[in-house]
């Protein structure tokens, strides 16, 4: 488990340098509705409908931000990784 944590820390550092955002969440139901754990408690909804995530799956989402502006929600690419089922 310590190796996985170290890999996660290194990957996070690299992705931050690439102007990215990492969100960790859970899929709530079969329709793909999800909740982000590390976001604002009032705005924590995320949709996993385009993935094969099932209810209870933990998901790591990587957003690549648009480098040409400073808008906090202007993403040019998103990738979801199912961590646990």
DRENPA-3360 file (N, C-alpha, C; in nm, 2 decimals, always signed):
BEGIN
1 = XXXXXXXX = +0.08/-0.12/+0.00/+0.00/+0.00/+0.00/+0.09/+0.13/+0.00 ~ +0.20/+0.12/+0.07/+0.29/+0.23/+0.07/+0.34/+0.27/-0.07 ~ +0.37/+0.17/-0.15/+0.42/+0.19/-0.29/+0.31/+0.26/-0.37 ~ +0.19/+0.22/-0.36/+0.08/+0.29/-0.43/+0.07/+0.43/-0.39 ~ +0.08/+0.46/-0.26/+0.07/+0.60/-0.21/+0.18/+0.68/-0.26 ~ +0.31/+0.62/-0.27/+0.42/+0.70/-0.32/+0.40/+0.73/-0.47 ~ +0.35/+0.63/-0.55/+0.33/+0.65/-0.69/+0.22/+0.76/-0.71 ~ +0.12/+0.76/-0.62/+0.01/+0.86/-0.63/+0.07/+1.00/-0.61;
9 = XXXXXXXX = +0.16/+1.01/-0.51/+0.22/+1.14/-0.47/+0.30/+1.19/-0.59 ~ +0.38/+1.10/-0.65/+0.47/+1.14/-0.76/+0.38/+1.18/-0.88 ~ +0.28/+1.10/-0.91/+0.19/+1.13/-1.02/+0.12/+1.26/-1.00 ~ +0.08/+1.29/-0.88/+0.01/+1.41/-0.85/+0.10/+1.53/-0.88 ~ +0.23/+1.52/-0.83/+0.32/+1.63/-0.85/+0.35/+1.65/-1.00 ~ +0.36/+1.55/-1.08/+0.38/+1.57/-1.22/+0.26/+1.63/-1.29 ~ +0.14/+1.58/-1.25/+0.02/+1.63/-1.32/+0.00/+1.78/-1.28 ~ +0.03/+1.82/-1.16/+0.02/+1.96/-1.12/+0.11/+2.05/-1.21;
17 = XXXXXXXX = +0.23/+2.00/-1.24/+0.32/+2.08/-1.32/+0.26/+2.09/-1.47 ~ +0.18/+2.00/-1.51/+0.12/+2.00/-1.64/-0.01/+2.07/-1.65 ~ -0.04/+2.15/-1.55/-0.16/+2.23/-1.54/-0.29/+2.14/-1.54 ~ -0.29/+2.06/-1.44/-0.41/+1.96/-1.43/-0.47/+1.97/-1.30 ~ -0.59/+1.91/-1.29/-0.66/+1.90/-1.16/-0.70/+1.76/-1.14 ~ -0.68/+1.71/-1.02/-0.72/+1.57/-0.98/-0.84/+1.57/-0.89 ~ -0.94/+1.50/-0.92/-1.06/+1.48/-0.83/-1.08/+1.34/-0.80 ~ -1.11/+1.31/-0.68/-1.13/+1.17/-0.63/-1.28/+1.16/-0.59;
25 = XXXXXXXX = -1.35/+1.07/-0.65/-1.49/+1.06/-0.62/-1.55/+0.91/-0.62 ~ -1.68/+0.90/-0.60/-1.74/+0.77/-0.60/-1.87/+0.78/-0.69 ~ -1.89/+0.67/-0.76/-2.01/+0.66/-0.84/-2.13/+0.62/-0.75 ~ -2.24/+0.69/-0.76/-2.35/+0.67/-0.67/-2.45/+0.57/-0.72 ~ -2.47/+0.56/-0.85/-2.57/+0.47/-0.90/-2.54/+0.42/-1.04 ~ -2.63/+0.34/-1.10/-2.60/+0.29/-1.23/-2.62/+0.39/-1.35 ~ -2.67/+0.51/-1.32/-2.69/+0.61/-1.42/-2.56/+0.70/-1.43 ~ -2.46/+0.68/-1.35/-2.34/+0.75/-1.36/-2.33/+0.87/-1.27;
33 = XXXXXXXX = -2.43/+0.90/-1.18/-2.42/+1.01/-1.10/-2.31/+0.99/-0.99 ~ -2.23/+1.09/-0.97/-2.11/+1.07/-0.88/-2.10/+1.19/-0.78 ~ -2.02/+1.17/-0.68/-1.98/+1.27/-0.58/-1.83/+1.28/-0.57 ~ -1.79/+1.41/-0.57/-1.64/+1.43/-0.56/-1.61/+1.46/-0.41 ~ -1.51/+1.39/-0.36/-1.47/+1.41/-0.22/-1.39/+1.53/-0.19 ~ -1.30/+1.57/-0.29/-1.21/+1.67/-0.26/-1.25/+1.81/-0.32 ~ -1.38/+1.82/-0.34/-1.43/+1.95/-0.40/-1.51/+2.03/-0.30 ~ -1.57/+2.13/-0.34/-1.65/+2.21/-0.26/-1.77/+2.13/-0.22;
41 = XXXXXXXX = -1.81/+2.13/-0.09/-1.92/+2.05/-0.04/-2.05/+2.08/-0.10 ~ -2.07/+2.20/-0.16/-2.20/+2.24/-0.22/-2.20/+2.21/-0.37 ~ -2.08/+2.19/-0.43/-2.07/+2.17/-0.57/-1.99/+2.05/-0.60 ~ -2.03/+1.93/-0.55/-1.95/+1.81/-0.56/-2.01/+1.71/-0.65 ~ -2.10/+1.74/-0.74/-2.16/+1.65/-0.84/-2.06/+1.63/-0.96 ~ -2.05/+1.50/-1.00/-1.98/+1.47/-1.12/-2.05/+1.36/-1.19 ~ -2.04/+1.36/-1.32/-2.11/+1.25/-1.40/-2.01/+1.15/-1.46 ~ -2.03/+1.02/-1.43/-1.95/+0.92/-1.48/-2.02/+0.83/-1.58;
49 = XXXXXXXX = -2.13/+0.89/-1.64/-2.21/+0.81/-1.74/-2.13/+0.77/-1.86 ~ -2.02/+0.84/-1.90/-1.95/+0.80/-2.02/-1.84/+0.69/-1.98 ~ -1.84/+0.65/-1.86/-1.75/+0.54/-1.82/-1.83/+0.41/-1.79 ~ -1.76/+0.31/-1.75/-1.83/+0.19/-1.71/-1.83/+0.17/-1.56 ~ -1.83/+0.29/-1.49/-1.83/+0.29/-1.34/-1.97/+0.24/-1.30 ~ -1.97/+0.17/-1.19/-2.09/+0.12/-1.13/-2.10/+0.17/-0.99 ~ -2.22/+0.16/-0.93/-2.24/+0.21/-0.79/-2.14/+0.16/-0.70 ~ -2.08/+0.25/-0.62/-1.98/+0.22/-0.52/-1.83/+0.22/-0.57;
57 = XXXXXXXX = -1.81/+0.23/-0.71/-1.68/+0.24/-0.76/-1.61/+0.37/-0.72 ~ -1.49/+0.37/-0.68/-1.41/+0.49/-0.66/-1.34/+0.52/-0.79 ~ -1.34/+0.65/-0.82/-1.29/+0.70/-0.95/-1.20/+0.82/-0.93 ~ -1.09/+0.82/-1.00/-0.99/+0.93/-1.00/-1.01/+1.00/-1.14 ~ -1.04/+1.12/-1.13/-1.06/+1.20/-1.26/-0.95/+1.30/-1.27 ~ -0.89/+1.31/-1.39/-0.78/+1.40/-1.42/-0.84/+1.50/-1.53 ~ -0.83/+1.63/-1.49/-0.87/+1.73/-1.59/-0.75/+1.81/-1.63 ~ -0.73/+1.82/-1.76/-0.62/+1.90/-1.82/-0.68/+2.04/-1.85;
65 = XXXXXXXX = -0.63/+2.14/-1.79/-0.68/+2.28/-1.80/-0.63/+2.34/-1.93 ~ -0.71/+2.43/-1.98/-0.67/+2.51/-2.10/-0.56/+2.61/-2.06 ~ -0.44/+2.59/-2.12/-0.33/+2.68/-2.08/-0.33/+2.82/-2.14 ~ -0.43/+2.85/-2.22/-0.44/+2.98/-2.28/-0.52/+3.08/-2.20 ~ -0.58/+3.04/-2.10/-0.66/+3.13/-2.01/-0.65/+3.09/-1.87 ~ -0.71/+3.17/-1.78/-0.70/+3.15/-1.64/-0.84/+3.10/-1.58 ~ -0.93/+3.07/-1.67/-1.06/+3.03/-1.62/-1.05/+2.90/-1.54 ~ -1.11/+2.89/-1.42/-1.09/+2.77/-1.33/-1.16/+2.65/-1.38;
73 = XXXXXXXX = -1.25/+2.66/-1.48/-1.32/+2.54/-1.52/-1.32/+2.52/-1.67 ~ -1.21/+2.57/-1.74/-1.20/+2.55/-1.88/-1.10/+2.44/-1.90 ~ -1.16/+2.32/-1.92/-1.08/+2.20/-1.94/-1.08/+2.16/-2.08 ~ -0.96/+2.11/-2.13/-0.95/+2.07/-2.27/-0.96/+1.92/-2.28 ~ -0.94/+1.85/-2.17/-0.94/+1.70/-2.17/-0.97/+1.65/-2.03 ~ -1.05/+1.54/-2.03/-1.08/+1.47/-1.90/-1.06/+1.32/-1.92 ~ -1.01/+1.26/-1.81/-0.99/+1.12/-1.81/-1.03/+1.06/-1.68 ~ -1.11/+0.96/-1.68/-1.16/+0.89/-1.55/-1.09/+0.76/-1.54;
81 = XXXXX = -1.04/+0.73/-1.42/-0.98/+0.60/-1.39/-1.05/+0.54/-1.27 ~ -1.11/+0.42/-1.30/-1.17/+0.35/-1.19/-1.07/+0.28/-1.10 ~ -1.07/+0.32/-0.98/-0.96/+0.28/-0.88/-1.00/+0.14/-0.82 ~ -1.12/+0.14/-0.76/-1.17/+0.02/-0.70/-1.32/-0.01/-0.74 ~ -1.35/-0.13/-0.74/-1.49/-0.18/-0.77/-1.55/-0.24/-0.65;
% end
